[in-house]
Amino acid sequence: MFPRLDYLEWIAGRPEVALYDLGSSDLRGDRDHEPTVVPDPLEGLADPPAGATLETQIAGEYGVHPERVLVTPGASTANFVATAAALYPDAGTDDDDAEGGDGSPTALVEKPAYEPLVEAPRAVGGTTNRFLRPEDDDYRLVPDRIEAALDDSTRLVTVTNRHNPSGRLADPDLLADAAAAVSDTGARLLVDEVYAPFGDAGGDGPFGGPTAVDNEGVVVTGSLTKFFGLGDLRVGWVVADPEFVERARSVLYHLPGNAGPSRALGMRAFHNSEGLAERARGLVAENHALLASFVDAHDGVDAVVPEGSTYAFLDVDGVDGDELATAAWDEGVLVAPGRFFDDRERVRVSLGRTPDHSAAALDALGGVLADLD
């Protein structure tokens, strides 16, 4: 039942040994990959007062009641339990029609997409269908495409905001339109918002990013990994209506939960989120500028670098994604082949390390491009 996650198998261990890391998408900065008891960004920071919980802290960031929050070990787990809960909302009942009639329940997933989001429905016995975020429209979210692809078996529609792999941020009105179209059919819209805080603090969601949480039928997931670079904590969450959260919790009982120290350090991160967010936005601003300048300076590189994004989906003239990724790796440069994101012609390049490291890495990638020209 469980499909292989080729991307995760491919990238495992590579960031740790790469001379130039343009593959990792979290804002790790100058931290290496060796685990520590207390991650450096949290060392010496104050803990929240007694009585605080992760659930209340997350709820406060979203402006919702804590009963709408489920804490998970990372966003990948959040997306998995949300997918299972949406595809099988009546699991454990005597309802013979819980799957909506003949055939398996269906998730409709954006294309291009992050591979685990495509495979999660299949892992729980469902079916994955796709709708296109068109390349010739800079991967814009088009609600009409979602509506046209819905059918009687659709139980879930999955999108990322910012879009992974392009970095495109969806307009709130477009997300609202998509949510309305999905909700009208009785399905759920899952919005993975792990990259939403990247950019200026102009939204009403966690850490100043936008959120779709107030739209009917929407399930939102997030984590401390990407924006804060705290992947070692494995703290993620699901935010939805209480009924959905309880169903997701019943799925989570089948999986390992968060360790106590991880929860405690996650609470410390939320308690000090303003300072951590300021650090993250500094990295975003500098690394975004570096990536945009790199694309502008190379005529053979086709890509849009959305404002506030530190990653982009690059198409290099005359070379496909696998060839470029292999040539780059031979020179110690890590980039992700586009085949893991539905497009073999491209690579995803992401700047999550320090600006000095990122600048040197882009210089090295430029050398690879020159050798392939």
N, C-alpha and C positions, 0 to 999 in steps of 0.2 A: 504493500500500500504506500509506503513512504518513498517518494521519488528522491533521487540524489540531487543535492544542491551543488551543482558543478562549480558555481562561482565561489562559494564558501570553501569548497575543497581546494580550488585553485589558489586562492589568496592566502590560505592558512600558512603562517610562518614566513611569508614573503616580506611584509613590512619590517619585521625584525632584522632581516639581513640585507635589505636593499640599501645601497649607498645613497640613493635619492628616492624618497618616498613621495610619489605622485599618485598613489593608489588609495591610501587611507583617507577617509572622508570626515573623520572626527577632528575637532580643533584641539589636537594634542599639544601643539606648540613645541617646547623644548623637552618634553618628557619622553624618556625612552619607554620600552615596552616591558621592562622588568617590573613585576608586581611589588608593591610596597603595602605595608599595613595601613598607612594613611597616605593617600595620594597627595603629592606635593601641593597642588592648589588648595587643599583643605587643611594642610598642616598649620596648627596654631590658631585656627579660626574658632570663634565661639560656637557653642551648641545652642539650640533653641531652648526656651524655658520648659520646665516640667509640664507635662500635659499635652505638648504638641505631638502630632503624629504625621507620618508621611501623607496619609489620606487628607487630613485637614490642610496641610501645606499645599498639596496639589490642587485641592478644591479651591483654595484661596487664589491661586494663580489663574484659574479658569472662571472664578466667580460663580461656582456651583456648590451644591450641598455635598458633603463628604460621601453620602450614600451613592453618589454617582461616580465614584472613583474606585478602581481596582488596581492595586499595585502589583506589578509583575517583575520577574527577573529579566529586565531588558525589553526593548520595543519589539524584538523579534517574537518573543513569547506573547507579548500583548497582541500582536497581529495574528498570531496563530490561534490563541484562545478566542479572539473576536471573530475570526473566520469560522471556527467550529460552532460558536454560539449562534452566529447568523445563519449558517447553513442548516443547523439542526435545532431550531428553537424549541421544538416539542420533544426532544430526546428524553427518554425515560418515561414517557406517557404511554397510554394505550391507544393513541391516535394512529390508526393505520395509514392515514394520509399525511403524516408529519413531514414527509419529503415532498409534498405538493404533487402527488400523482405518480405517473410512470417516470422512470429514470431518476437519476441522481440530482440533488439540488445543485444549482449553478452559481458560480461567482463570475462576475464580469470585471476583468482587470485591464487597466490601461496598458497601452503598448506604444513605445517601449516602457519596460518596467524592471524593477528590481526582482531578480529571480525568485527569492523566497515568497514574495507576494503572489507570484504566478503558481507556484507549486503547493502552497498551503492548502487550497481547496482540495487538490488531488490527494494530499496526504491524509485527509479525513474522509475520503470516499466520495467527494464531490467532483464536479466538473468545472473546468476553467474555460470561459470564453473571453474574447478580447474586443476592445474598442480602441480606435487609433487616436493618439495625440499626434497630429500631422507634422512631419518634419518641415514641410514647406510653409508652415504657419508657426515656426519656432516652438513646436510642441505645446501649443495653447490647448487648454482644456475646453472642449466644445460640448456643452450639454446635449445638443441635438444628436451627436454621435452616440452618447450614452443612451438616450431615449430610444433611438432607432435599434439599438442592440439588445434592449430588454425583452425578455419573453416570460412565459408563465412559470418557468423553472428558476428564474433568477431570484436569489435570496440575498445577494450581496454585490455591491459595486465597490471596487477598491481603487483609490487614487492616492498619490503622494503630493504633498504641498509643503515646501518646494518639490517640484517634480524631480525624481531620481530616475534617469541620470542627467537631465539637461539643466537643472537648476531653475527652471521657469516657475515663477510664483503666480498662482491663480488669483484672478480678481475675485473679491468676496461675493460679488453679485453672480458671477458664473458658478461659484460653488453653491450658492443658494439655489440657483436654477437647477443645478444637477441634483441637489438634495431633494427638491420638490418633485422632480421627475421620478426619482427612485422611490421616494416615500409613497407616491401615488399608487405604486404597484405593490406596496406592502414589503418591499425589500429595504435593506439598510445600505447607507453610504458610509464606507470606512475611509477615513482620511488619516493617513500617516503623516504627522506633522513634526517629525524629528528635525527637519531642516527649516521649519517655519521661522525660528528666531533669527536666522542668518540675515544680516542687513541692519538697517536703521530700526530703532525701537519705536515703531509707529503703530503697532497693533495692540489689540486688547487681550491677546492670549498670553501664554506663559513667556516670561522673559522678554516681553515687548513684541512678540511675533503675532501674526494673525492666527485666528482659530475659527473653525467651522462649527464649534460645539453647540451653538445656540440654534442651529437648524434642526427641524424635526427629522427624526429617524437617523441622525448622524452619530457615528461612533468615531471617536478621536483617539489616536494613540500617540505617545511621546516618550521621551527618555532623557536622561542626563548625559547620554553618550556623545552625541554629535556636537551640540553647541558648547557644552562645558568640557568636552574631552575626558569625561569620567566613565569611560567604558568599563574600567575595572570594577566599578560598583555594581553593574548589572541592575540598575534601577530603571524600570519603565512603568507605563501605566495605560489603562483604558479609561476613558471618560465617556459615559453614555447615560441613558435613562436608567433608573434603579432596576427595573425588570431585566433589562439586558445585562447589566452588571452582575446580577445574581446568577444568570445563566452562564456568563463567562467565568464567574467564580467556580461554578460546578465543574467546568472544564479544567480550570487551573488546579483543582484538587488532584488531578491525575498527573501533575507535573511537579518537579521540585520548586519550592517557593524561595523567597528572598531570605538570605541569612541575616541574623540579627545585626551583626556589625555593618553589613551593607545598608540596611535600613537606617541605622544610626548615622552613618556617614552621609547617606542621602538626605537626611533631615538637616545635617549641618550645611550641606550644599544649598538647600532651599533657604535656610536661614540667612545665608550670606550671598544670595543670588545676585544682588545688585552689583557687588564687587566682581563676582565671577563673570557676570554678563558684560561688564565694562572691559575686562580682559579679552573676552571672546570677540567683542565687536572690534577691538583694536586689531586682532588677528584677521578678522573678516575683511576689514577695510584695506589693510596692506596687501593681503594675499589676493583679494579680488582685483586690485589695481595691477598686480604683477601678472595675473592670468590674462586680463583684458589686454594688457600691453603686449604680451607674448603672441596672442592671436592676431592682433593688429599688425605686428611686425613680420608675420609669416604669410605671404600671399597664398601659399599652397595649403593653408589650414583654414577649413570652413567650420565656423562655430559661432554661436551666439553665447556671450557670457552675460547672463542676466545681472542687473544691478543687485549688489549684495551677495552674489553667489561666489563661492570659492571653488566651485567645480563646474565642469562643462563637458559636453559630448562632442569630441573633435573628429572631423572627417579630413584626412590628409590625402591630397591628390596622389594618385598612382600607387597607393599602398593600402591594403586592407588592415583591419584592426589586429588580427592575429600576427601578421608579418611585422607590424609596427611594434606591438607589445613584446614580441620575441627579440627584435633588434634592440629595443630599449633595455630589456632585461639583461641582454649580453653586455651592456655598458653600465649595469648596476642601477638602471632607472625603472621604477615600478609604475606602470600604468595598467588600467584594466581593459582587456579586450572587449569590444562592443558586443560580441556574440553572447555575452552574459546578460546583455540588456537589449536583446532583440535586433541588433544591427551590426552585422559583421564588418561593415565598412568603417566603423568608428572605434574610438577608444574613449573611455571616461578618464579625465585627468582631474585630480583633486588636490588642493593645497591646504593641508591641515597642520603642517609643521610651522616652524618659525619663518618669518619673511626671509631671513638669510638662507635657511635651508631651501625654501621654496624657490628663491631666485637662482641658487646654484643648480637645483634640480631642473628648472626650466632651461637654463643654459645647456645642461647636459642633454636634455631632450632635443634642444635646437641642433646640437651636434649630431644626434642620431638622424634627424630629419635631413640634414645636409648630406650625410653619408648615403642616405637612401635616394636622394634626388638624382 
